[in-house]
């Protein structure tokens, strides 16, 4: 890491010197030979637009698109706002279709109009083509620029196609094969063509007809499942008639997965997703993204408060005093937090399983049964540890029974029975919490709600109410039996 920092600082000086001397030759050599992460860190370390502008001009015909897409959001916006029309056109000409769509689609209105006017008609057509898809559809992130081979081509003609498109191909990759109707019929590795001696052999004789494809209107969630399930490097995108429209590779999936993960994290904590990076978002917009769920949860927590008040009153009526409150109320945060965490663990595991296809909706009975077995084991373990914890706690802070002469038990015996009762309440609360945590995501799928939105805010409110009810009912019942 220290060596990398030294290299970045050194390269930053080299870039600055080349800019001052207007030495394009040396800078182009640097751009060709240095890893993308070092280049980006070095140029952004300089923090000067004129140097960045010169750097990008030197990257034209070399790595311009790759460098631009790797820049920070602020630097991208700086280039689009203040860069020349020539530079912006060169940048978008060098971007993959899905990258240019993502950038254009997230530009502020003023910058969007400016950029759309500058870019070439071909790039504009690509953007319009991808704009037809709804957000979350596979077609919106596919690469629509690709090389294809007709199935009737001979090896010698296929080699010519490869030579003409060598800059857009990887030698260890493959090319898709289509028929006269442009339907996808197979794929073939490039080296199978280049190393084949029979030059008059047709592609259809040696192509691989076993391939996985995905419809352009399929949801990105299903795409992510397919990539993981079949360990794919890339997947072709077709329409309902199996016409080849484009492809999606693993780099696109990483980007989609990042967005999906961000969205799920926001939902799990009751936050609406932001349209811009956090650093560029106004305070009022952040407030708007969070306040609604907080208000709803505050209102929902009213039920927990009502339950606590009613149960406390019931407990006092049973036990005839404040003894139950003195013993049970301090225990609430520990028991509630523990059972809440147990339920959240189940919910998180099942949500992940559902999202990656490891768990199907038809398997929910097995899932609930498995979580029940997990809950029994975890609940019993926690109950035993909690019993020992409370016994130590009551040794340090003994229960004072001087104001309750009617109790036949001594303080140590009373503490042991209370600890046992509270641990039993914890065991039941963990069982129910894990059941709720495992069943809520499945219910969400059934009613077509994103299960991630139930993972934390709603789950916590429900479990708090359940835990407090169990604790007071069982604990008060034990105290009532002891004071009689």
N, C-alpha and C positions, 0 to 999 in steps of 0.2 A: 504493500500500500504506500509506504514512504517512497519507494522507488518510482511508483506511478505518479505520485504528486510532484516529484522532482522532474520527471519527464514532461508533465503538463506545464510546469512553470518554465522549463527550458524551451518547449515548443511555442509557448505564448510569446517569448522574447523573439524567437526566430520569425514567427508570423508578423509581429510588430515591425521588426527590422525589414522584412521583405516588403511590407506595405509602405514604409517610409522610403525605401529605395525603388519602389514600384517594380520589384523583381518578380515577374510572373512565372518565369521559368523555374526558379527554385521552389516557389510556393506550390506550383503544380506537382512538382516531384514529391513534396511533403504530403499533399493531398492524396496522391496515388498510393503512397507506401505506408501511411500511418493507419492504425486501427480507428474505426469510427468513434469509439468512446473517447479516445485520446484527443482526436481532432475537435470534437464538440466541446469537451472540457477546456481545451486550450483556447479556442476562439471565444468562448463565453467568459472565460477568465479575464480576457482583455476588456470586455464591456465597453466597446466603442463601435458605433454603427458604421462609420466610414471604413474601419478595418474589416468589419464583418462583410460589408458590401464588396470590398475588393477581394476578400477571401472567396465569396460566392461566385464572383465573376471568373476567378481562376479555376473554380470547380466545374465550370460549364464543359460539357462533353466528357467529363471524368466521373464525378460522383455528386453532382449538384442535387438531384432529387433525394438521394440517400442522406445527404448532409442536412438539407432543409427540413426533412421530416423528423430528424432527430433533434432539432433545435428546441429550446424551451418555447412555451406559448408566447411569452413576451417578445422574444426575438423574432418569432414568426410574424407576429403582428407588426413589429417594427419594420421588417422587410417589406411586407405587403403595403403598409402605409407610406413608407418613404423610399422604397426601391424604385428603380426605373422600370418602365413598361417592358423594355427588352429583358431585364433580369427576371421579372415576374413571369413573362411568357416562357422563358427558358426553363424556369423552375417547374411550372405546371406541365410543360411538354415532357419533362423527365420523370414525372410522378406516375406511379401505378394508378389505375382507374379508381380503386377503392380508397387510396390515400388522398387523391385530389377531391373525391366526393366528400370525405370526412372533413377535410380542411374547409372547402367551400361551404359546406352545410353548416359549419359552426362559426362562420365569419359574421361580425356585426354587419348590419344592413349597408352602411356606407362603403365598407371595404369589399363587401360581396359584389355590389354594383360595379365598383372600379375594376375588380379582378375579372368578373365575367365579361367585361368589355375588352379587356386586354388579351385574354387567353385565346388560343387558336380555335377555329371552328371545330376541329376534330376533338379537342379536349372538351369543348362546350357540349358536343354531341354525347360524349361519354358521360358527362355529368347529368345531362337530361335523361339519358337512358337509366342511370342508377337512381335518379330522383323519382322514378315511377314506383319504386318499391316503398312499402311502409317500413317504418323503423322497426327493427327486430327481425326483418326477413333476410334470408340468406343472400338474395340478390343485391341487397344494399351494400354488402361488403366484399362481393366477388371481384376478382380481377378479370376484366373483359378483354384484355390484350393477351393473346396467347398464340402459339404456333400449333397448327393442326396438319395432319396428313390424310390424304384421301386413301381409302383402303385398296384402290386399284393401282396405286403408284408402285413402281418397281423400286428395288433397293437403290439403284443408281440415281433415280430421280429424287428419292427421299434424301440421299446424301447431299444433293444440290440444295434442297430446301434447308437442310441443317446448316450448310455453309453460308447461305444467304441470311440466316437468322442466328448465327453463332453467338452474337452478343446477348441475345435474349434467352439463351438456353444454358442449362447446366449439363455437363457431360455425364454425370451420374444420375440424371433425371430421366423422365420419359415424355413422350409426345402423345397426344390424344389422336385417335383415328376416327374419321367420320365417313359416311357413305354419301351418295349423290344427293340425298335430301338433307345433308348436314347433321344427320342423327349420329350420336355417339355410339360407336360399335366396338371400340376396343382401345387399348393403349399399348405402347411399345417403348422399351428402353432405348435410349439413343445409342448406347454401345452395342445393342443387338443389331442395329443397322450398320454402324461404322465397321464392325468386325465381321460382318457377313460376307462371305466370298461369292455367293451366288447373286450377282448383280441384277439378274433379270427376274429374280423371285419377287412376287407381289407382297406388299405389306400385309394383306389380309391372311396370307398363308402362315405368317409367323407372329402376328399380333396376339396379345393376351385379351381374350374375350371376357375373362372374369374380372370385373371391376365394380367398385362401389361408387354410386353417384347420388346427388341430392337435388331435389326440385328447387327452383329459384324462389318459390314462395314459402318454402319451409321455414320454420322458426329457427333462429340462431341457437336457442337452447338445445334443440334436437341435433344441430350440427356439432355442438360441443360434445354431446353424448357419443356421436358416431366417431369422432376423432379419438376419443379415449377408448371406446369399446373395440375398435378395429385397428388401433395404433397406426393411424394414417399420417402421412407426410403432407399430402394434399388430396383434394377431392374435386372432381369435375361437377359443374353446375349445369343442369339441363332444365328445359321447360316441360310442360305436360306431354309434349310430343317427342321427347327425348332428343331435341335439338341442342347441341352444345352451345352454351352461352358464355361460359367462363370457367374459372376454377378458384378454389380457395386453398391456400397453403397454411402450414402451421404458424407462420408469423402473423397471418390474419387472425387465426384462432386465438393466439396469445393476446392480441389487442382486444378481441371480442370478449375473451375471458376476463380480462382486466376490467372492462366496462361492466360486465355482468357481476363480478365480485364487488365492485364499488357500489353498484345498485343494491345488491343484497345487503351489504354492510349498512348502507343508509336506511334501508327498510327495517333491518333488525333493531336499529336504535331510534326508529320513529322519525326519520329525517327524509324530506323530499329531496330528490337528486338535484344538484346544482347544474345550471346550464354552462357555467364557466368554471375554470380552475379556482380553487379557494382564494388564492392570492389576488385574483381579479374580480372577486365577487363583493358587492357592496354589503355593508352591515345590515341594511334593511332586507336585502334578499336572503341573507343567512337567517335572519329572524323569521322571515316568512316560511322558510324551508323547515323550521323546527317547531314553531309555536303551535300549530294545529294539533299535532300529536300530543304535545304536552298538555294542552287544554283538555283534549279527549281523555287522556290518562288521569288527569286530575279529577275530572268528573267521574270516571270509572272507579277511582280510588275511594269515592264517597261510599260505595258499597262496602269496601273494606272497613271504613270508619264506622258505618252503621252496624256492621257485624260485630266489630270490637266493642262498641258501646252496649249493644244488646247482650252480648255474651258476658261482658263484665258485670252487668246488672244481674243477669241470671246466676252467675257465679257467686255474687255477694248474697243473693237470696238463698242459695243452697247452703253456703258455708256460714252465713250469718255474720260476716264481717269482712275485713280487708286482708285476711290471711292469704286468700287465693290470689288477690291482686299483687300482694307483696312478693309472692313466690313466682307467679306466672308471667307478669308483665316484663320483668328484666330478661326473661328467657326468650321472649318473642323475636327480637332481632336475630338471635343465633339460629333458632329453629327455622324461622322464615327464610333467612339467607341460605341456609344449607339445603332446604327442600327446593327453593327457587333455583339454585345452581344445579341441583340434580335434574330438575325438569328441563332446564335450558340445555343441559348436555344431551338429553334424549332428543330434544327438538333439533338441535344443531346437527346431530349425527344423521337423523332421518331426512332433514332438508337437503343435506349434502348428498345422501344416497339417492334421493329423488332427482336432484339436479343433474347428476352424472349418469343416471340410468342404472345404478347399482340396485335400486329398489324400484319395483313396479307397483302401480296402484292395486293390481290384483293380488299382490303378496302382503297386503296390509295386516291380515290376520297373523301371519307368521312373524311379521315385524313387531306387532303389539305383544305377542306371546314371548318373543325373545327379550323385549324390553321389560316384560313382567319378571322374567327370570333374573335379568340384570338388576332390576329394582329390589327383588328379594335379597339378593346377595349384598348389594350396596346398602340397602336399608338396614339389614341386620348388622353389618359392620359398623355403620354410623351409630346405630342405637347402642351397641356395646361400648364404643369409644365415648359416646356422649354420657353414658351411665358413669363410666370411670371419671370423666371430666367433671361431672356434677358432684360426685362423691368427694373429689379433691377440693372443688369449689366450696362445698358446704363445710369442709374441714377448716378452710381458711375463714369463711364467713358463715358461722353457724346460724341455723334458724332459731329465732327467739320464740319460745313457747310460753314465756312467763305470763302473757296476757290471755292464754288459752288453757286454764287449769283443767278443763274437762277432757283434754286429750290424754289418753292413757299411755301413749308412746313417748319415749324419750327423744331428745333432739336428733341423735344419730340414726335411730330407727325411723323416725319421721322423714329425715332427709333421704334415707335409702329408698323408702317406698315412693316418695315424691320423684326421686331421680329415675326410678324404674318406670313410673307412670309417664314422665315427660319423654323418656327414651322410647317408650311404646308409641307415644303420640308422634315422635319424629319418624319412627318406622312406618307408621300408617301414612304420614304426610309425604314421605319420600315415595312410597308406592303410588299414591294418587298423583303426585307431581310428575312422576315419570310416565304414568299413564296419560295424563293430560298433555305432557310434552310430546309424546309419541303419536297421539291421536289428532292433535290440532293441525299439524301440517297436512295430514291426509284429508281431514275435513276441508281444509283450504283448497286442496287440489280438486275435491269433489264439487265445491261451489265456485270453482274457477277464480280463486284469489291466490296471489303469490304467497306461498307458505312462508317466505322470509319475513313478511310483514307481521307474522304471528310469533316469531321466534323469541322476541324479548319483551316489548312493551305490554302486549296483551297477555302473554303467558305469565309475566311477573304479577300482574294485577289479579289474575284468576288464582294463582298459587298462593298469594298472600292471604286471600280470603279463605281458601281451603285450609291452609296451615293454622291460621288463628282460630278458626272454628274447631278444628280437631284438638288443638292444644287446650283451649278453654273448656270444651265439653269433657274431654277425658281427664284433664288435670283437676278440674273442679269436682268431677265425680269422685275422684280418688280422695281429694281433701274432704269432701262431704262425708265419705264413708269413714274417714279417720277421725273426724271430730264428733261423730255420733257416739 
